[in-house]
Amino acid sequence: MPATRRLAPLFLLLVSTLPVTAQDGSPLSLTAMVSSLAPAAGSERSISASSGTGTENSIDLLVGFEGNTHILTIDGMKTLRTLATALMDPSLERARFSIVAHAYLPSQPAAAQPLSTRRAQAVAEHLTGFYSLDATRFSAVTGAGAAEIRSANANDPRNQRIEIRRTGAQ
C-alpha cells in the first residue's frame, strides 16, 4: 500500500477542523456538512438542506479555482478535504452524490458550460484521487453553466459554487 494511502486517514484527522465556507459566506462546520447531507432520521425521503432542488439533501460550497480555470486553489483543496471527511462519516458511507458545478461568465457566456463541467470533473477527481473515495459514489458529475445563478452580480462567488446533492444509497 502506498504511503499516501496509509497516511490519508491521519492527514484527514489533522485537517478536519479547518474552516469551510458555505455558499452564503458563513462558516460550514464538518458536523453541519454531514447533517445537511444525511437523510432525516427514520426516513427514506429527505428534504433539501439548502436552496437546491428540494428533492434531496444538498450543500453549496465555495470551492476556490484559479481565475476562470478548473485548477483548484489551496483554499479550494482545503474545502474539498473537509468535504471528503464528511463523505467518510458513517452516516454517509453508503450514500451516493451528484457534483454540480456552476459558473457565471457574463463576458463569455458560451464558456460557462464547459468551464463548469471541467470544474465538476476536477472536484470528483480530487475526491477520488486524494482521498480514495469510490468513484461510483458520484452518480453524476455535471456542469450547470450559468443556468442557476444566485445573483446578477458577476462578482458574487455564489455564482461559482459547487453543489453536492445526496441522490440515494449505493
Buried (B, 14 or more C-beta within 10 A) or exposed (E): EEEEEEEBEEBBEEBBEEEBBBBEEEEBBBEBBBBBBBBEEEEEEBEBBBBBEEEBBBBBBBBBBEEEEBEBBEBBBBBBBBBBBBBBBEEBEEBBBBBBBBBBBEEEEEBBBEBBBBBBBBBBBBBBEBBEBEEEBBBEBBBBBBEBBBEEEEEEBBBBBBBBBBBEEE
